[in-house]
């Protein structure tokens, strides 16, 4: 009888505890990006769901990655005419690859910039149109308000979530590496161009005079792109929906918490802010066992081990001559190769190479037989390589990928190739053999792995803590600087310098006039005395 009472009491306590957790769970509205950005946001959503939070995700009716019918989130679908998906990105990538494979010249650089400007303009035109339709739909907005969310969680590389948070008057949290105008730090953190390299510049934090000039040039290009092609599109939505006194740039900079997908094992040292929380590698985890067929293939490599290759979610296939060159290089190696490849089978494919549509990248990188990762340089793949200590041969395609790989190369853990040279003079094969045969690459990457893992709190746990901090305290305004509301001349104390310079000039001018008057008076008295 006592045992039955004890069991009943334990059951009652469990029910009360579970009910308390459900009551304490937050209601979160998520406005994500597509592609690889969604992959890591989905990991965050699963963790939030496990902690008892309720998550709604806004997606379009033409969504590329964000699917319906999952238990860890519910979708709110917004009808759109255009969307950011494969049909949008594939033509752009083909043009970029074609330009990058041409002769290196000012004309090719200018052509690449024009292509990127056009892509950015059209992408943000699509998103600003989506934001406008949401904000002007009274029934839609009333439905969101009735759900009484605790905060909006968004990736600010698109601006729709930023605008929605302002309309709903909710705290704002970012899952961020990029914002609409470039790298996230540049929006709120002091970023001296003397040692903070701009995205696309291909520079490190140690720059010569010429390199600092180049860095300034890229800063101006980013400012031009934002001012002419991006910011004004979101500002037009603000003007139309909120009024011209609401500035989109201030809304963007005013987020409570910035969960930054980087850490200082990967990133160059730089100034930061108290509301920037570094969660680089939060998606990484110990490797799980491979599927049986894949494990069998990996074990068949013997002492030579395995190379894996993936170019991420955006790049579905490379031009045929490049894939043939890559396949021919792999065929000459004693290692086995697992290659995530879509499109036609390369004519030069060797018996040691397995083509797959998808692979468990994190689990493969954590396998002891993996010797090398051939990667495009996306943030997720780079951080997984760091976590598991696997050296990299980089084949960047566009945007930040070269810069990500450069950070590994600067630390002696990677070699970088370009699309223009990968199919010439066995360059691809030589790079792979160098990284495989020179022990320093693996040694350096394993050192980065030890540094990355040696933290008091796992990156994902840190992210969850700060998300729940925002729920508990209705934001984190005490950590947020208000400097973004200052005009540029006040932020840089230009007005103070001009005032002091004017005051000094006035004092000097007054002294000069007094001395001049004194000299004239003395001269007149001297003349009279004579």
Phi and psi in degrees as a GROMACS rama.xvg file:
@    title "Ramachandran Plot"
@    xaxis  label "Phi"
@    yaxis  label "Psi"
@TYPE xy
-64.2023  -37.0857  UNK-2
-64.0053  -39.9585  UNK-3
-65.4835  -42.1606  UNK-4
-62.7483  -41.0158  UNK-5
-63.2454  -43.8123  UNK-6
-63.1983  -39.8911  UNK-7
-65.1379  -39.5597  UNK-8
-64.8666  -44.032  UNK-9
-61.8986  -40.8594  UNK-10
-63.0823  -43.1048  UNK-11
-63.0237  -42.2806  UNK-12
-63.6166  -39.807  UNK-13
-61.8871  -43.027  UNK-14
-63.3782  -43.8828  UNK-15
-62.9465  -43.4778  UNK-16
-62.9823  -46.069  UNK-17
-64.0187  -39.9675  UNK-18
-63.2735  -40.175  UNK-19
-63.0264  -41.9146  UNK-20
-63.2245  -40.1063  UNK-21
-65.6345  -41.7987  UNK-22
-65.2722  -35.2982  UNK-23
-80.0707  -15.9947  UNK-24
-63.9444  144.474  UNK-25
-87.2842  164.444  UNK-26
-110.529  118.277  UNK-27
-119.96  132.084  UNK-28
-103.939  122.58  UNK-29
-112.987  130.74  UNK-30
-119.343  95.442  UNK-31
-95.8036  177.769  UNK-32
-99.1912  172.154  UNK-33
-93.5493  -177.621  UNK-34
66.1449  -143.4  UNK-35
-64.8929  -25.7255  UNK-36
-62.6987  -38.4519  UNK-37
-68.7766  -35.0365  UNK-38
-56.7086  -47.0943  UNK-39
-78.977  -27.1932  UNK-40
-65.5098  -37.2213  UNK-41
-63.8178  -35.9492  UNK-42
-62.0179  -42.6365  UNK-43
-63.7788  -40.2873  UNK-44
-64.0583  -41.3694  UNK-45
-61.0577  -40.0444  UNK-46
-67.1574  -39.4507  UNK-47
-64.7148  -42.8663  UNK-48
-61.7577  -41.5581  UNK-49
-62.9722  -28.7264  UNK-50
-85.7466  5.40256  UNK-51
93.456  12.3839  UNK-52
-90.9334  149.872  UNK-53
-98.5688  128.852  UNK-54
-124.568  126.778  UNK-55
-112.889  135.75  UNK-56
-118.262  125.481  UNK-57
-85.8524  128.132  UNK-58
-139.437  169.346  UNK-59
-95.4264  166.024  UNK-60
-73.0955  -7.51051  UNK-61
-114.176  30.8666  UNK-62
-59.4572  141.534  UNK-63
-85.2665  -49.0504  UNK-64
-115.883  -28.4272  UNK-65
-83.3228  105.671  UNK-66
-102.718  162.924  UNK-67
-96.9168  164.868  UNK-68
90.1092  19.7365  UNK-69
-101.578  147.834  UNK-70
-75.7407  -21.6757  UNK-71
-88.8952  -2.50962  UNK-72
-158.988  158.46  UNK-73
-113.676  146.836  UNK-74
-101.701  146.827  UNK-75
-119.027  112.025  UNK-76
-95.2647  129.028  UNK-77
-108.022  122.11  UNK-78
-72.6573  133.395  UNK-79
-137.257  158.986  UNK-80
-87.2475  -40.6716  UNK-81
-118.31  152.256  UNK-82
-147.346  159.395  UNK-83
-84.2315  105.147  UNK-84
-151.294  -167.417  UNK-85
-58.9782  -38.7339  UNK-86
-62.7204  -28.7818  UNK-87
-81.9041  -44.5713  UNK-88
-83.0084  -33.2744  UNK-89
-61.089  -46.6165  UNK-90
-60.9836  -36.0696  UNK-91
-65.3101  -45.1197  UNK-92
-63.0888  -38.7864  UNK-93
-63.0813  -40.6233  UNK-94
-66.3611  -42.7171  UNK-95
-63.2263  -43.9819  UNK-96
-62.1793  -41.2868  UNK-97
-62.3269  -43.5802  UNK-98
-65.8003  -45.2597  UNK-99
-67.4898  -24.405  UNK-100
-83.9118  -10.891  UNK-101
-75.6352  -178.955  UNK-102
-66.4456  137.779  UNK-103
-73.1664  118.633  UNK-104
-159.574  172.121  UNK-105
-62.0824  -36.4568  UNK-106
-63.7199  -41.5841  UNK-107
-68.1879  -37.7497  UNK-108
-61.1802  -46.0771  UNK-109
-64.4229  -39.5424  UNK-110
-63.9382  -40.3689  UNK-111
-65.1522  -41.6144  UNK-112
-63.7663  -42.2005  UNK-113
-61.8286  -41.9164  UNK-114
-63.1519  -42.1912  UNK-115
-67.7274  -40.2705  UNK-116
-58.5827  -46.0156  UNK-117
-64.0074  -42.0226  UNK-118
-64.0543  -45.2818  UNK-119
-63.4975  -42.7657  UNK-120
-59.3996  -48.3386  UNK-121
-68.7993  -37.8744  UNK-122
-61.8284  -47.8879  UNK-123
-74.8415  -23.2556  UNK-124
-64.6641  -43.1182  UNK-125
-61.8609  -45.3218  UNK-126
-71.3215  -38.4736  UNK-127
-67.5845  -33.7171  UNK-128
-64.745  -42.0965  UNK-129
-61.9845  -44.8027  UNK-130
-62.3419  -43.1118  UNK-131
-61.0949  -43.4401  UNK-132
-65.7332  -37.0789  UNK-133
-66.6552  -49.7459  UNK-134
-67.626  -27.7999  UNK-135
-93.4019  -2.43464  UNK-136
-91.1382  100.542  UNK-137
-60.7548  -43.3512  UNK-138
-62.7913  -40.9308  UNK-139
-63.2963  -46.523  UNK-140
-68.0108  -38.1171  UNK-141
-62.9306  -38.0063  UNK-142
-63.555  -42.3898  UNK-143
-65.7763  -40.613  UNK-144
-65.4598  -37.5883  UNK-145
-64.4217  -25.6305  UNK-146
-78.7597  -11.701  UNK-147
51.092  62.326  UNK-148
-69.151  153.812  UNK-149
-82.2358  -35.4694  UNK-150
-166.014  167.864  UNK-151
-103.048  131.763  UNK-152
-115.423  119.687  UNK-153
-144.708  161.795  UNK-154
-99.1776  114.183  UNK-155
-79.9874  10.432  UNK-156
-65.6861  -19.9352  UNK-157
-113.781  151.113  UNK-158
-95.9514  -3.21288  UNK-159
-62.974  -41.9826  UNK-160
-65.8048  -35.86  UNK-161
-61.8016  -46.0775  UNK-162
-67.2262  -39.2103  UNK-163
-65.9898  -40.0404  UNK-164
-61.2162  -40.4841  UNK-165
-66.1142  -41.7922  UNK-166
-63.8935  -35.8597  UNK-167
-88.3681  -4.89065  UNK-168
56.991  48.3973  UNK-169
-116.787  151.453  UNK-170
-57.7134  156.236  UNK-171
-127.323  128.728  UNK-172
-123.875  137.991  UNK-173
-107.922  138.279  UNK-174
-100.696  99.1362  UNK-175
-133.32  140.968  UNK-176
-133.259  -35.0496  UNK-177
-124.005  147.762  UNK-178
-115.532  178.131  UNK-179
-58.6498  -26.1621  UNK-180
-106.576  11.9062  UNK-181
132.747  -148.194  UNK-182
-69.5594  139.464  UNK-183
-59.2574  -41.1067  UNK-184
-57.1039  -33.612  UNK-185
-62.3913  -18.5599  UNK-186
-80.4779  -32.9813  UNK-187
-131.425  -8.26326  UNK-188
-113.601  136.991  UNK-189
-53.142  126.945  UNK-190
-134.179  77.4938  UNK-191
-60.6274  127.336  UNK-192
-70.6138  -9.12333  UNK-193
-69.8605  -25.9723  UNK-194
-142.553  5.91277  UNK-195
-106.494  103.788  UNK-196
-72.3164  138.2  UNK-197
-77.5733  147.478  UNK-198
-59.4947  132.913  UNK-199
93.9044  -14.6809  UNK-200
-75.8454  -24.6411  UNK-201
70.0588  26.2071  UNK-202
-110.487  157.637  UNK-203
-99.3562  -168.858  UNK-204
-86.0493  3.2346  UNK-205
-115.586  105.732  UNK-206
-123.585  140.561  UNK-207
-79.0651  176.372  UNK-208
-56.8871  -46.8011  UNK-209
-62.2818  -40.5182  UNK-210
-68.0406  -36.6283  UNK-211
-65.911  -34.2956  UNK-212
-64.3973  -43.575  UNK-213
-61.6425  -40.7598  UNK-214
-61.8678  -41.2407  UNK-215
-62.4246  -40.0197  UNK-216
-60.1053  -44.7334  UNK-217
-67.8377  -34.2089  UNK-218
-59.9958  -44.2941  UNK-219
-65.6788  -36.4309  UNK-220
-63.6724  -44.4197  UNK-221
-62.8398  -41.9483  UNK-222
-63.9147  -41.2468  UNK-223
-62.59  -46.1716  UNK-224
-59.5528  -45.3571  UNK-225
-66.0619  -45.9679  UNK-226
-68.3623  -36.5714  UNK-227
-94.2545  -36.7484  UNK-228
-109.365  -19.0974  UNK-229
-120.127  -64.1925  UNK-230
-55.7305  -42.1444  UNK-231
-66.0402  -24.279  UNK-232
-69.0052  -42.9393  UNK-233
-74.2255  -33.324  UNK-234
-64.574  -34.2037  UNK-235
-62.5236  -36.9731  UNK-236
-66.0964  -43.7416  UNK-237
-58.962  -47.0935  UNK-238
-59.0348  -39.9629  UNK-239
-76.1722  -36.6195  UNK-240
-100.653  -42.141  UNK-241
-105.058  -23.8492  UNK-242
109.56  154.31  UNK-243
-68.6003  -16.3196  UNK-244
-73.1897  -17.7392  UNK-245
-88.1622  120.429  UNK-246
-102.23  125.579  UNK-247
-58.1904  -41.3899  UNK-248
-59.6913  -37.52  UNK-249
-68.9142  -37.3349  UNK-250
-63.0143  -42.6258  UNK-251
-61.3782  -42.9603  UNK-252
-78.6873  -12.141  UNK-253
-92.8281  16.4753  UNK-254
-63.7916  147.927  UNK-255
-71.3481  -48.6553  UNK-256
-131.582  134.09  UNK-257
-110.004  102.418  UNK-258
-82.8074  98.887  UNK-259
-88.6898  122.566  UNK-260
-80.5239  60.8245  UNK-261
-159.352  164.541  UNK-262
-145.494  173.653  UNK-263
-88.2541  8.08594  UNK-264
-77.1672  -34.3614  UNK-265
-95.2438  -47.0344  UNK-266
-81.9405  151.376  UNK-267
-69.6081  145.505  UNK-268
-57.2872  140.625  UNK-269
-163.381  163.663  UNK-270
-63.6572  157.257  UNK-271
-147.921  -174.279  UNK-272
-129.277  157.731  UNK-273
-66.6001  -21.368  UNK-274
-95.2781  9.55175  UNK-275
-98.0422  114.402  UNK-276
-110.215  123.537  UNK-277
-89.3097  120.132  UNK-278
-126.275  26.9078  UNK-279
-53.6233  130.819  UNK-280
80.7523  15.2079  UNK-281
-63.1198  -23.6693  UNK-282
-82.1416  -9.58992  UNK-283
-79.3363  149.116  UNK-284
-159.422  162.292  UNK-285
-55.8536  147.453  UNK-286
-69.1457  140.427  UNK-287
-94.4489  162.245  UNK-288
-58.1642  143.043  UNK-289
-77.4038  156.844  UNK-290
-55.353  151.346  UNK-291
-56.6797  -44.0164  UNK-292
-67.0632  -36.813  UNK-293
-71.28  -39.8743  UNK-294
-62.6856  -38.564  UNK-295
-64.1046  -42.0629  UNK-296
-65.2622  -42.7485  UNK-297
-63.0922  -44.4111  UNK-298
-66.3248  -26.399  UNK-299
-70.4478  -7.78469  UNK-300
-74.6696  -15.8196  UNK-301
63.7355  -141.762  UNK-302
-75.126  -15.9722  UNK-303
-76.4028  -28.6844  UNK-304
82.4423  -167.651  UNK-305
-130.635  143.85  UNK-306
-108.937  137.392  UNK-307
-116.646  148.546  UNK-308
-135.722  131.615  UNK-309
-150.981  138.508  UNK-310
-108.843  22.1853  UNK-311
82.6053  -167.466  UNK-312
-84.4139  -26.1473  UNK-313
-80.4243  -41.5591  UNK-314
-91.1283  102.517  UNK-315
-79.8564  -34.5267  UNK-316
-160.392  151.05  UNK-317
-98.833  165.965  UNK-318
-55.8848  149.996  UNK-319
-60.5696  -38.5349  UNK-320
-66.8445  -33.5149  UNK-321
-69.8312  -44.9392  UNK-322
-63.922  -35.1967  UNK-323
-66.2934  -39.5995  UNK-324
-65.6202  -42.6241  UNK-325
-63.4806  -45.9741  UNK-326
-62.1055  -40.2804  UNK-327
-64.8683  -38.977  UNK-328
-65.0785  -44.7851  UNK-329
-59.6108  -38.2307  UNK-330
-64.0404  -21.7573  UNK-331
-86.5933  -4.16259  UNK-332
-95.6007  149.847  UNK-333
-77.1099  -16.9178  UNK-334
-73.9845  156.666  UNK-335
-83.7317  154.721  UNK-336
-131.307  132.734  UNK-337
-113.312  119.506  UNK-338
-123.556  116.708  UNK-339
-77.7222  107.19  UNK-340
-139.056  134.424  UNK-341
-118.653  153.054  UNK-342
105.385  -166.411  UNK-343
-68.1061  146.834  UNK-344
-68.4116  127.586  UNK-345
-60.058  139.751  UNK-346
-67.0199  -24.3629  UNK-347
-98.0892  14.6495  UNK-348
-62.5444  130.651  UNK-349
-90.392  167.267  UNK-350
-69.4751  -15.4575  UNK-351
-87.1425  -0.241908  UNK-352
-113.124  128.029  UNK-353
-107.554  120.389  UNK-354
-90.5576  133.604  UNK-355
-135.026  149.726  UNK-356
-76.0924  -30.1732  UNK-357
-150.18  149.166  UNK-358
-143.78  150.228  UNK-359
-75.9626  83.4137  UNK-360
-58.0603  -47.6462  UNK-361
-61.6265  -41.3452  UNK-362
-69.8222  -35.4185  UNK-363
-68.2979  -44.5335  UNK-364
-62.0719  -29.1315  UNK-365
-84.5903  -2.0203  UNK-366
-78.9684  136.683  UNK-367
-63.8216  -17.1772  UNK-368
-89.523  -3.70179  UNK-369
-78.3799  123.926  UNK-370
-104.116  -25.6588  UNK-371
-158.147  145.958  UNK-372
-120.593  116.398  UNK-373
-92.9794  113.948  UNK-374
-135.922  158.541  UNK-375
-84.9988  -14.416  UNK-376
97.6665  17.7429  UNK-377
-64.5209  152.65  UNK-378
-58.9482  -43.3299  UNK-379
-60.7292  -49.1007  UNK-380
-65.2212  -40.2506  UNK-381
-62.397  -44.2842  UNK-382
-69.5951  -33.9144  UNK-383
-67.3382  -36.5696  UNK-384
-65.0163  -41.1622  UNK-385
-62.2967  -47.8002  UNK-386
-56.3022  -42.1415  UNK-387
-95.2864  -2.5894  UNK-388
70.956  36.0771  UNK-389
-104.662  122.38  UNK-390
-66.8757  162.432  UNK-391
-129.677  140.222  UNK-392
-108.065  118.497  UNK-393
-97.3334  137.694  UNK-394
-129.193  74.9562  UNK-395
-69.0521  148.999  UNK-396
-112.162  -49.6166  UNK-397
-160.58  172.367  UNK-398
57.4606  -121.903  UNK-399
-88.7585  0.970909  UNK-400
-64.5372  -41.9825  UNK-401
-62.3499  -42.8083  UNK-402
-63.4837  -39.2535  UNK-403
-61.7475  -46.1379  UNK-404
-67.4737  -33.5382  UNK-405
-59.6496  -36.8374  UNK-406
-64.5216  -33.026  UNK-407
-75.0897  -41.5178  UNK-408
-62.3322  -39.9081  UNK-409
-62.0694  -25.6003  UNK-410
-98.1833  11.2071  UNK-411
72.6644  26.9374  UNK-412
-118.189  6.13883  UNK-413
-158.067  159.456  UNK-414
-121.75  143.774  UNK-415
-113.279  133.909  UNK-416
-113.823  167.115  UNK-417
-119.749  158.365  UNK-418
-62.4536  -26.4271  UNK-419
-73.0261  -22.1184  UNK-420
-117.409  -8.24122  UNK-421
-63.9542  -25.9128  UNK-422
-103.136  20.897  UNK-423
-120.406  134.968  UNK-424
52.0906  39.038  UNK-425
57.6431  26.5057  UNK-426
-62.5669  -41.7892  UNK-427
-62.6629  -47.9315  UNK-428
-62.5715  -42.9404  UNK-429
-63.6109  -39.7029  UNK-430
-63.9097  -43.2963  UNK-431
-63.1706  -45.3193  UNK-432
-65.2865  -36.7242  UNK-433
-61.8705  -48.7364  UNK-434
-68.661  -34.7205  UNK-435
-69.7636  -39.4027  UNK-436
-94.6096  -16.7451  UNK-437
-95.3947  109.522  UNK-438
-61.5275  -22.3051  UNK-439
-62.4472  -30.3907  UNK-440
-63.6238  -47.907  UNK-441
-68.7834  -39.5601  UNK-442
-60.4203  -45.5119  UNK-443
-66.0861  -39.324  UNK-444
-69.2075  -36.5026  UNK-445
-69.1911  -31.8419  UNK-446
-64.5637  -42.3584  UNK-447
-61.6264  -38.575  UNK-448
-62.192  -43.5011  UNK-449
-63.9443  -41.0297  UNK-450
-64.4219  -42.9799  UNK-451
-62.9423  -39.1036  UNK-452
-80.4601  -18.6781  UNK-453
-85.1164  73.8465  UNK-454
-132.738  153.663  UNK-455
-70.8962  -20.9983  UNK-456
-143.563  137.86  UNK-457
-63.2579  145.1  UNK-458
-55.0175  -40.3502  UNK-459
-66.4454  -39.5199  UNK-460
-64.799  -37.6627  UNK-461
-63.6482  -42.6848  UNK-462
-61.4893  -45.1586  UNK-463
-64.2819  -38.8585  UNK-464
-59.3371  -47.6669  UNK-465
-72.6731  -30.1322  UNK-466
-63.9998  -46.28  UNK-467
-71.1146  -27.2059  UNK-468
-60.3252  -44.978  UNK-469
-63.3993  -39.0832  UNK-470
-64.4079  -45.9526  UNK-471
-64.6456  -38.7226  UNK-472
-108.542  10.2659  UNK-473
57.8732  38.5432  UNK-474
124.003  -172.888  UNK-475
-146.528  50.8051  UNK-476
-61.981  -27.6853  UNK-477
-69.4166  -16.7272  UNK-478
-95.4364  -6.95112  UNK-479
-97.7658  122.69  UNK-480
-69.9382  146.246  UNK-481
-97.9099  11.2173  UNK-482
-62.5977  -26.2445  UNK-483
-66.1151  -16.4049  UNK-484
-85.4654  -8.223  UNK-485
-82.2854  143.403  UNK-486
-65.5098  155.668  UNK-487
-57.8078  -35.9191  UNK-488
-71.8465  -27.1965  UNK-489
-78.2725  -40.434  UNK-490
-58.4648  -41.9827  UNK-491
-94.0299  8.91077  UNK-492
57.8365  28.8154  UNK-493
-64.0084  -38.6847  UNK-494
-64.1306  -38.4759  UNK-495
-65.5232  -45.6157  UNK-496
-60.9765  -43.2717  UNK-497
-65.2421  -39.4579  UNK-498
-62.8014  -47.8618  UNK-499
-64.3994  -40.8528  UNK-500
-63.8056  -39.9118  UNK-501
-65.6734  -41.8954  UNK-502
-64.1985  -42.6732  UNK-503
-64.3241  -42.0458  UNK-504
-62.1917  -39.9499  UNK-505
-64.2136  -43.1989  UNK-506
-61.9186  -46.0631  UNK-507
-63.8925  -41.2572  UNK-508
-65.912  -41.3663  UNK-509
-63.3175  -44.8108  UNK-510
-61.4698  -41.7215  UNK-511
-62.0191  -44.0237  UNK-512
-66.3787  -39.9123  UNK-513
-63.2646  -44.1156  UNK-514
-63.9521  -41.209  UNK-515
-63.364  -45.1318  UNK-516
-62.2468  -40.2663  UNK-517
-63.5155  -41.5466  UNK-518
-63.7739  -41.19  UNK-519
-64.5706  -42.6534  UNK-520
-63.2455  -44.4578  UNK-521
-61.8214  -40.9948  UNK-522
-63.991  -42.1893  UNK-523
-64.3313  -43.3759  UNK-524
-63.5333  -35.8972  UNK-525
-66.6926  -40.6819  UNK-526
-64.6614  -42.3134  UNK-527
-64.1253  -38.7984  UNK-528
-65.8047  -31.3281  UNK-529
